[in-house]
Amino acid sequence: MSKEKIKEIIAAVGAEAVQKRLDVSVFAIRHAKRDGRFAASWYIPLREMCEEVGVDCPESLFNWKSSMPSPLTSEVAQ
């Protein structure tokens, strides 16, 4: 589902517009389509672009870092 939504958003706002606004490569856009996730750093500008064209931009489509500590981090802290 998320891969389709990613493709829908990119088609709606335009891949070239995403490249210019976010200063990213075609490869980065292909990567997002393939993985079904946008980089978290893309959220604010991409959300603004989506608002301009009237497309929903769910937060769930972005690769947010987890607030849960990893087991490795917990072990290192001890």
N, C-alpha and C positions, 0 to 999 in steps of 0.2 A: 504493500500500500504506500509506504513512504517514498519508494523509488518513483512511483507514478506521480505523487504530489510534488516531488522535487522537480521532475520533468515539466509538470504543469506550471509551476512557478517560473522556472527558467524560460519557458516558452512565452508566458504572459508578460514578463518584464523585459525579455530579450537577452539572449546570451551575451551579445556584444555590449549591451548596457551594463550587465553584471560585471563583465571584464573591466570596463572603464571605471565604473563607480568604485569597485572593490580593489582595483589594480591587481587582478589575478589573471592567470593564464587560462587558455582553453583547456589545458590538462586539468587544472583545479576544478573547473566546471564539470568535466567528464568524470572526474573522481567523485564528486558529490553525487552525480547521477548514478554511478555504479554502486556506491556505498549506501545510497539512500539517506545521507546525512550532509548537512551543510556545516562548515566550520563555525564554531561558536562566535568567533570574531566577525562573522558576516551578519550576525543577527540584526543589529540596529540599522545599518544601511539597507539590507535586504527587506526588512520589515517596512521601512519607509517607501521603498520602491513598490512593494506589494500594495501598500495603502494607496499610492498614486494611481494604480490600475485597478483597484478594487478586488484584489485577490487575498484570500486568507493566508496567513503565514504562521502556522502553528510552531510554538516553541519546541515541540517534540521532534521537529525535523533538524534540530541543531545538536551538534556533538558537545554537550555540556560536560564539564568535569564533575565527577561524583563528589559529593560532600562527605561520603563515607570513607574513613581511613582504610587503606589497603592493609592486608595482613602483614606485608613486608614493612610498611611504615610503622606499624605498631611494634613489630619486633625490634626495629632499629632504635626506637624511642626508649626501649627498656634498658 
